[in-house]
């Protein structure tokens, strides 16, 4: 799966499942401050990512991820490992 495909899947579930406005989702957008993802949203995201991409997210790894682009890079690193 390419990085672009990962970005598109992540954008799709942020828009569809979390009802985030598409214009907020940019590579440089901060997950909490710019996109508006809160701690409850992160729980939903963990479940969706595990179903969609087939790996378990470790909370300590995700705590380092701040930007949308970093989140996509994190997913890419897990599925290509």
DAZI-V552132 format. One line per field, one symbol per residue. ss: DSSP state (2 for helix, 1 for strand, 0 for the rest). burial: b if it has 9 or more other C-alpha atoms within 8 Angstrom, else e. A space follows every 10 residues. Layout:
ss=???
burial=???
This chain:
ss=0022222222 2222220000 0222000001 0000000022 2222222222 2220000022 2200001222 2222222220 0
burial=eebeebbeeb bebbbeeeeb eeebbeeebb bbeebebeee bbeeebebbb eeeebeeeee ebeebbbbbb bbbbbbeebe e
